[in-house]
Amino acid sequence: MKRVKANLGKIEIDKKYDLKEAISLVKDLSNAKFDETIEIHIKTGCDPKDSEQNIRGYVNLPHGSGRNSKIAVFAQAGDTQKAETAGADYVGATDLIDRVSKGWIDFDIAISTPEMMGNVSKIGKELGTRGLMPSPRNGTVVDSGGLESAIKQCKSGRAIYKLDSNSNIHSVVGKASFDDSKIEENTKDLINTINSSRPSKLKGDFLINIHLASTMGPSVKLDIDTIID
């Protein structure tokens, strides 16, 4: 509690910080006993009940996310070796689907080939509630030719984003141990990619406010104009 109060005293709640200043401050406030993740939280003007405004996608961060994500791949026998060689932690077909249907989910990202999606849909409830359902829009439904590349990109630091039920988007842009310049480039890439996906039907502001924070630290409001290209 003492650390939390001390951290809160270092920020101006109503101030909009330029990106460089915000990164420096967030890293300074990242003083837990582990390498905290640097997170981005975006309030949008989108209506999550409108399918055309329910945006989602991914960004291959130029400097990675710093996370060591566990990846499960649903693929037929012919692609099993390819997925394992590319670094997938778990690979399978109906056997892997059966494990998930019984409550086992020890992975962070799920990838599927198109041929397997009919079967994977049977565990849609288990995957969907955790935001793990493979989707072409997330780059996690890929054919055999793109399987290796997708796995390596997810392993090296792909940031997946999607609108939640409160019109917010949450994602990651690195670790507190990253150089400031790397967090800055990752953040700009992510936000500008999201900004480019503005729904055509949306009236009014798209990105209403953006906050940067570490896992255990308070959030810092960003000046959007210092980020958008």
N, C-alpha and C positions, 0 to 999 in steps of 0.2 A: 504493500500500500504506500509506503514511504517513497519507493522508487517511482510509482505511478504519479503521485502528486508532484514529485520533483520534475518529471518529464512534462507534465501538463503546464507547469510554470514556465517552460521554455518556449511555448508557442503562443501566438496571438490568434485566438479562435476565429475572429472575423476577417483576418488578413488573407488575401490571395497571394500566395508565394510564386515567384517565377520558378521554373523547373529546376535550375541549378541550385538555387537557394533551398528549395524544398528537399531535394535529394540529400544535400549536406546536413540539413536539420534532421531528417528522418533517420539517417545513419547515426547521427549523434544520439538520438533517442533510442536507438537499437542497442540497449545495454543489458540484455538478458544473457544467460550463461550458455547460449548456443548461437549458431549463425542464423539469425532470423531471416525469413523470407520477406522481400519487399513486395507489397501488394498494391494494386490499383483498384479503386472503387469508383464507379461512374454512375451518376444519376441521370437517366435519360428521360426524354419526353415521349417515349414510345408507349403504346398500349399493348401489354402482353397478351390480351385476349384477341388481338387482331393478328392473324397468322402472317400477314404481310409485314407487320412491324416487329414480329418476334424474332429478332435478328440473332444470328449465331455464326461462328466462324473460327478461324485460327490464324496465328501468326508464328512463323518460324523466327524466333527472336535471334537477332544477329550475334548475341553473346550468350545465348542459352539462358535457361531459367535457374540453373544451379540445383535443380531438383534431380534426384535419381528415381525417376518414375518406374514403377513396375508395369509391364505391358502384357496383356493377354491378347492372343490372336486366335480368332475363330477361322480356321481354314481347312480345306480338304487335304488329304494325304499328300497330294502332289506338291503342295506349298509348305508343308511342315518343315522340311529341312531349310528351306529358304528363310522362313521366319525365325527359326532358331539361330541360324548363322548371323542374321541381322541384329540379334540381341534381344528377341522377345523372351520374357520370363516364363510365360506359359503359352503353350500351343496345343490346340486340339480341335475336335469337331463335336460330335454328339457327346463324347465323353466329358469335354470341358463344359458343355451346356448343362449336362446332368449335374456336375459339381456346383455350378452357380444356382441351379434350380433348388438345390438343397441348402442354400444359404451361404455357400463359400464365395467370398469376394475379397481376395487378397491382392488386388491390383488397382492401379490408378487410372489407366487408360485401356479401353477395349478397341481393338481393330478387327474388322471382318472383311472377307472377300464378298463380292456381291452374291456369289453362289450360296454362301452360308446364311445370308440374311433371313431367309424364310424360316430357318431353324432358330436363329438367334432371336427372332421376334417372339418366340415362345417364352423367353426369359426377359421380355421387355419390361415387366413390372420390377423385377429385381435390379436390372441395370438402370432403368429410367429414373427411379427414385433417388439414385445416387449420381445422376448425371453422366452415366457411363455408356449409354446406348450408342453404338456406332452410327455415324451419320455422314453422308457425302459432304454436307455443308461444314462438318468439322474436319474433313479430310481423314476420317477414320473408317470409311468404306472404300476400299481400293482394290483394283483388280490385281491379278498375279504379277503383272509387270511393274506395278508401283508399290508392291508390298514392302520390299526391302527399304526403299527410300522413305516410306511413311514411318516405318519402325525406327529407323535411325534418326529421323527428324524429331519424333516424339521423345526419344531417349536423350537427344542433345538439348532439347529445350523448346518444345512447341508450346505456345500459350493458347489454350482454347478458351473462348469466351461465348457467353450466351446471355440473353435477357432473362432475368428471373421474374417471379410473379409480382414483384414490387417495382418493376421497370428499372432495376439496377443491373449493372454488369460488374462482375468481380473477376480479376485475373492476377497474374504474377508478372513481375518484370525483373526478377533477379534475387540476389542475396545481399545481405548487409556487407559481406566481405568483398563484393565486387567494387571495382574502381567506379568513381562517380560517373565518368564518361560512358562506361558500359551500361549503367542503369539508365542514363539519359537517352542513349541510342535505343535501347530496348523499349523504353516508355514511349518515345516518339513514334517508333514503328508501330507499336500496338495501338496507340490512340489514333494515329492518322489512318490506320487500316480500318478501325472501327468507324471513324468519321466518314470514310469513303463509302460505307455501307448504309448511309442514311436512307430510310424507307421513303419512297417517292410520295406516299400518301400522308406522311407526317406533316402536321401543321404546327408551326411554332418551333421552339428550340429543340434540337436533337440532344446535344450534350449539355445538360443543365449545370452540373458541377462535377468536379473530379477531385478525389482525395488520394493521397499517397500515404502509406503507413507500413510499419514493420509488424511482424507477427504479434509482438507484445507491446508495441508502442502506440501512442495516440496518433490520430490521422492529421494530415496537413492539407489544407485546401490549396489547389493549384490554380494559377492564372492560366486559363485555357488558351488565351491568345499567345502565350509564350511557347505553346506546344504544336498547335495546328499549323501545318505548312500552308 
